[in-house]
Amino acid sequence: MKSLKSIAIAAALITGLAAASPSVAANVVETADSAGTFKTLLAAATAAGLAEALASTDNITVFAPTDDAFAALPAGTVEDLLKPENKDKLVAILTLHVLPRELASNQLPGRAIHVKTLNGAKMLAVTKTAATQAVTVKASNTANVVAADIAADNGIIHVIDAVLLP
């Protein structure tokens, strides 16, 4: 049931973005904000001091967890991460979701590849199955890409159903 809800959210996001404009005119942060399902991610990026970098850095890929993905974390986790004393931990988690290059789903080879993240210390395993074309992203846990290749003027967003953890 949760997967169907995530797919419905992703479909609404894609439909809303496609209807908004035939050309891309918003950065990653503006695109996520207009979707309305990334409030927690954007609040976390602001608390971590990363929102401006996400808005202005060119050629990035963001694996964006939905609000539901953040809500699935253990109770109190998000509130704890948003505390100023936990900024380094929050930065480590959020930078794990960002690649310093654009990576579209059609560039994935149908097997697992390892990609560098802005986290620096951690890499992600991104897998696209040849048969179903389903994409998963793995850090210490795994997230499913529920909507891929959402274009922004400075990169690509892939919507994921879990918060990746280092």
C-alpha positions in Angstrom: 0.0 0.0 0.0 2.8 2.4 0.9 4.5 1.7 -2.5 1.3 2.6 -4.3 1.1 5.8 -2.4 4.7 6.6 -3.3 4.0 5.9 -6.9 0.9 8.0 -6.9 2.9 10.9 -5.3 5.6 10.5 -7.9 3.1 10.4 -10.8 1.5 13.6 -9.5 4.9 15.2 -9.2 5.8 14.3 -12.8 2.4 15.4 -14.1 2.5 18.6 -12.2 6.0 19.4 -13.4 5.2 18.6 -17.0 2.1 20.7 -16.9 3.9 23.6 -15.3 6.2 24.4 -18.2 7.5 22.6 -21.3 11.0 23.9 -20.5 13.0 23.6 -17.3 13.1 26.9 -15.4 13.6 25.9 -11.8 16.6 24.6 -9.9 16.6 21.4 -7.8 15.3 23.2 -4.7 12.5 25.1 -6.5 11.5 21.9 -8.3 11.3 19.9 -5.1 9.5 22.8 -3.3 6.8 23.0 -6.1 6.1 19.3 -5.8 5.0 19.7 -2.2 6.1 16.3 -1.1 9.7 17.2 0.0 9.0 19.6 2.9 11.1 17.6 5.3 14.0 17.2 2.9 14.0 21.0 2.2 13.8 21.8 5.9 16.7 19.5 6.6 18.7 21.0 3.7 18.1 24.5 5.2 19.1 23.3 8.7 22.3 21.8 7.3 23.2 24.9 5.4 22.9 23.0 2.1 19.9 24.5 0.4 21.8 27.2 -1.4 24.3 24.7 -2.7 21.6 22.5 -4.0 19.9 25.5 -5.7 23.1 26.8 -7.3 25.4 23.8 -8.0 25.3 22.7 -11.6 25.1 19.1 -12.9 24.0 17.3 -9.8 21.8 14.3 -9.2 19.6 14.3 -6.1 18.0 11.1 -4.7 15.2 12.9 -3.0 13.4 11.1 -0.1 9.7 12.1 0.2 8.1 13.3 3.4 6.7 9.8 3.8 10.3 8.4 3.7 11.4 10.7 6.5 8.2 9.8 8.4 9.2 6.2 8.3 12.4 6.8 10.3 12.1 5.9 14.0 10.1 8.4 16.1 12.1 11.5 17.0 14.9 10.9 14.4 14.1 13.9 12.2 13.6 16.2 15.2 17.0 15.1 16.6 18.8 15.5 13.3 17.4 19.1 12.9 19.1 20.2 16.2 22.1 22.5 15.7 24.4 20.2 17.6 23.6 17.4 15.1 24.4 19.5 12.0 27.4 17.4 11.0 25.4 14.2 11.1 22.6 15.8 9.1 25.1 17.0 6.5 26.6 13.5 6.2 23.2 12.0 5.6 22.0 14.6 3.1 25.2 14.7 1.1 24.9 10.9 0.7 21.8 11.7 -1.4 23.7 13.9 -3.9 26.0 13.0 -6.8 28.4 15.5 -8.2 27.2 14.8 -11.7 24.0 14.1 -13.6 23.0 10.5 -13.7 19.9 9.7 -15.7 18.2 6.4 -15.5 18.9 5.6 -19.1 22.6 5.8 -18.3 22.4 2.9 -15.9 23.8 -0.3 -17.4 21.3 -2.9 -16.1 23.6 -4.0 -13.2 24.9 -2.4 -10.0 27.4 0.5 -10.3 29.1 2.4 -7.5 28.9 6.2 -7.6 30.6 8.9 -5.6 28.4 11.1 -3.5 29.0 14.6 -2.1 29.4 12.8 1.2 33.0 12.0 0.2 33.4 9.1 2.6 30.6 6.9 1.2 29.6 5.6 -2.2 26.2 4.4 -3.3 25.4 1.2 -5.2 22.8 2.1 -7.9 21.2 -0.9 -9.6 18.9 -1.1 -12.5 17.4 -4.5 -13.3 17.6 -5.4 -16.9 14.2 -7.1 -16.9 12.0 -4.6 -15.1 14.1 -1.5 -15.4 13.5 -0.9 -11.6 16.2 1.2 -10.0 17.4 0.8 -6.4 19.9 2.8 -4.4 21.9 1.3 -1.6 24.0 2.8 1.2 23.7 1.0 4.5 20.0 0.5 3.6 18.2 0.4 0.3 15.7 2.8 -1.3 13.6 2.3 -4.4 13.4 5.0 -7.1 9.7 5.6 -7.5 10.1 8.5 -10.0 13.2 9.0 -12.1 14.7 11.7 -14.3 12.8 14.8 -13.1 14.7 17.6 -14.8 15.7 20.8 -13.0 17.9 23.5 -14.6 20.9 22.5 -12.5 20.4 18.7 -12.4 18.2 15.7 -12.1 16.0 14.5 -9.2 15.1 10.8 -8.6 12.4 10.4 -6.0 13.1 7.6 -3.5 11.0 5.9 -0.9 13.5 5.8 2.0 16.1 8.0 3.6 19.6 6.7 2.8 21.8 6.3 5.9 25.6 6.2 6.0 
